[in-house]
Amino acid sequence: MFTIQERREQPDSEPDHEAAEDGAPPALAVRELTVRYGDFTAVNDVEFTVGRGEIYGLLGRNGAGKTSTIAAVTGLLRPAAGRIDVLGRPVEPGRHSAARLGGALALQPQKTSLFPRLQVDETLHMWASLYPDPRPVPELIEELGLADKARTRAAKLSGGQQQRLLLATALVGNTPLVVLDEPTTGLDPHARRDAWAVINRARAGGTTFLLSTHAMEEAEEMCDRLAILHNGRLRTSGTPAQIVRSLTHGSTVTVRSAQEDLLAAAREEFGADAVTAQTRGTTRPGTGGGVPRFSVATEQPERAVAWFEERAPAADVRIHRPTLEDAFLAATGTGATGPDEGSEQ
Ligand SMILES: Nc1ncnc2c1ncn2[C@@H]1O[C@H](COP(=O)(O)OP(=O)(O)OP(=O)(O)O)[C@@H](O)[C@H]1O
């Protein structure tokens, strides 16, 4: 667990996104946001800021409050409390709030928003007509890999093709801020990477993205910064590397070896506290289950591996570096405590 103080001391701590150097307001500022459904509080005092040209990710377990946050940001629901500014202008909730923001913001619609009888090109022309400065539809159809489906009705697209069409409807507005709710769910690995490339190209052109995702690889690859929501609260935020560092305990080297003195030697070399003997697991043939195992917590895994290679050349030695998924599990597991701890303030 970490504190705000600790995070501030990190050398690559987050830049201040309150305002760009030229004094321009950030793409998105969410302050003290609370969303309630009746008596139930789905989003509780959440704050974050997205700088211009950033890709900012919202992570959280099912029901954590991501979609509710997005709905408030895009003006689709009226928050119980808080303030949301897009490019310095307050979001006023209402059915046409995105349009009222003067084409500043586009939201990827839900699949149910597709008109089943409209063709791909017709769908995109319809969405393009809602914005003051839309992107050319044929160009976007090409970019999203839908050229051979341009004249196909939405109802006849596969699930993944519909997902790509939805991403295209969010991008066709050519807006400074694009909000995507799980943009790559249901896409095959090729299509997912194509979608990432499309998003990255738009970002290179200056577009800012707020996106929610359950895909840790996507969050790590795509997002400049992330916020993890847990039970409606902002649990932590920062760059993926900062979040991994702050919520995990460094690298581990796991060792399997039948060499009898190795465990004792490792305790002497790395310190008894750093070495954890594992209880024997499976003894299925070929799994190595019968061979004693232990792990070494270390900040210098390569040095530890070199030490084992010299000391026990036959040992099976592997490095496990903590991942964003490890950090996510630590932040949102049943043991996760202190929802405010480490929040970006
Ligand atoms: N219209 C609604 N009425 C009542 N409760 C709602 C409504 N919409 C969402 N909730 C509740 O608010 C909480 C947050 O829901 P939300 O959809 O924001 O979560 P999420 O993080 O987007 O989840 P998921 O990853 O499953 O999409 C959940 O407990 C959900 O049941």
The ligand as an SDF file (V2000), in Angstrom:
LIG
                    3D

 31 33  0  0  0  0  0  0  0  0999 V2000
  -29.8100    2.5770  -13.7880 N   0  0  0  0  0  0  0  0  0  0  0  0
  -29.3510    2.0390  -12.6530 C   0  0  0  0  0  0  0  0  0  0  0  0
  -30.1560    1.8850  -11.5830 N   0  0  0  0  0  0  0  0  0  0  0  0
  -29.7060    1.3710  -10.4190 C   0  0  0  0  0  0  0  0  0  0  0  0
  -28.4460    0.9500  -10.2210 N   0  0  0  0  0  0  0  0  0  0  0  0
  -27.5890    1.0780  -11.2450 C   0  0  0  0  0  0  0  0  0  0  0  0
  -28.0000    1.6080  -12.5120 C   0  0  0  0  0  0  0  0  0  0  0  0
  -26.9220    1.6080  -13.3420 N   0  0  0  0  0  0  0  0  0  0  0  0
  -25.9090    1.0620  -12.6280 C   0  0  0  0  0  0  0  0  0  0  0  0
  -26.3040    0.7560  -11.3790 N   0  0  0  0  0  0  0  0  0  0  0  0
  -25.4750    0.1760  -10.3140 C   0  0  0  0  0  0  0  0  0  0  0  0
  -24.3650    1.0480  -10.1080 O   0  0  0  0  0  0  0  0  0  0  0  0
  -23.1650    0.3130   -9.8910 C   0  0  0  0  0  0  0  0  0  0  0  0
  -22.1220    0.7510  -10.9080 C   0  0  0  0  0  0  0  0  0  0  0  0
  -22.5480    0.3410  -12.1860 O   0  0  0  0  0  0  0  0  0  0  0  0
  -21.6900    0.6930  -13.4800 P   0  0  0  0  0  0  0  0  0  0  0  0
  -22.4770    0.2310  -14.6710 O   0  0  0  0  0  0  0  0  0  0  0  0
  -21.3070    2.1140  -13.4350 O   0  0  0  0  0  0  0  0  0  0  0  0
  -20.4100   -0.2290  -13.2410 O   0  0  0  0  0  0  0  0  0  0  0  0
  -19.2200   -0.6030  -14.2520 P   0  0  0  0  0  0  0  0  0  0  0  0
  -17.9710   -0.3500  -13.5190 O   0  0  0  0  0  0  0  0  0  0  0  0
  -19.4120    0.0750  -15.5540 O   0  0  0  0  0  0  0  0  0  0  0  0
  -19.4540   -2.1730  -14.3950 O   0  0  0  0  0  0  0  0  0  0  0  0
  -19.1500   -3.1770  -15.6330 P   0  0  0  0  0  0  0  0  0  0  0  0
  -17.6750   -3.3960  -15.6570 O   0  0  0  0  0  0  0  0  0  0  0  0
  -19.8850   -4.4130  -15.2060 O   0  0  0  0  0  0  0  0  0  0  0  0
  -19.7110   -2.5580  -16.8800 O   0  0  0  0  0  0  0  0  0  0  0  0
  -23.5600   -1.1620   -9.9990 C   0  0  0  0  0  0  0  0  0  0  0  0
  -23.7310   -1.6620   -8.6920 O   0  0  0  0  0  0  0  0  0  0  0  0
  -24.8830   -1.1500  -10.7360 C   0  0  0  0  0  0  0  0  0  0  0  0
  -25.7030   -2.2280  -10.3420 O   0  0  0  0  0  0  0  0  0  0  0  0
  1  2  1  0
  2  3  1  0
  2  7  2  0
  3  4  2  0
  4  5  1  0
  5  6  2  0
  6  7  1  0
  6 10  1  0
  7  8  1  0
  8  9  2  0
  9 10  1  0
 10 11  1  0
 11 12  1  0
 11 30  1  0
 12 13  1  0
 13 14  1  0
 13 28  1  0
 14 15  1  0
 15 16  1  0
 16 17  2  0
 16 18  1  0
 16 19  1  0
 19 20  1  0
 20 21  2  0
 20 22  1  0
 20 23  1  0
 23 24  1  0
 24 25  2  0
 24 26  1  0
 24 27  1  0
 28 29  1  0
 28 30  1  0
 30 31  1  0
M  END
$$$$
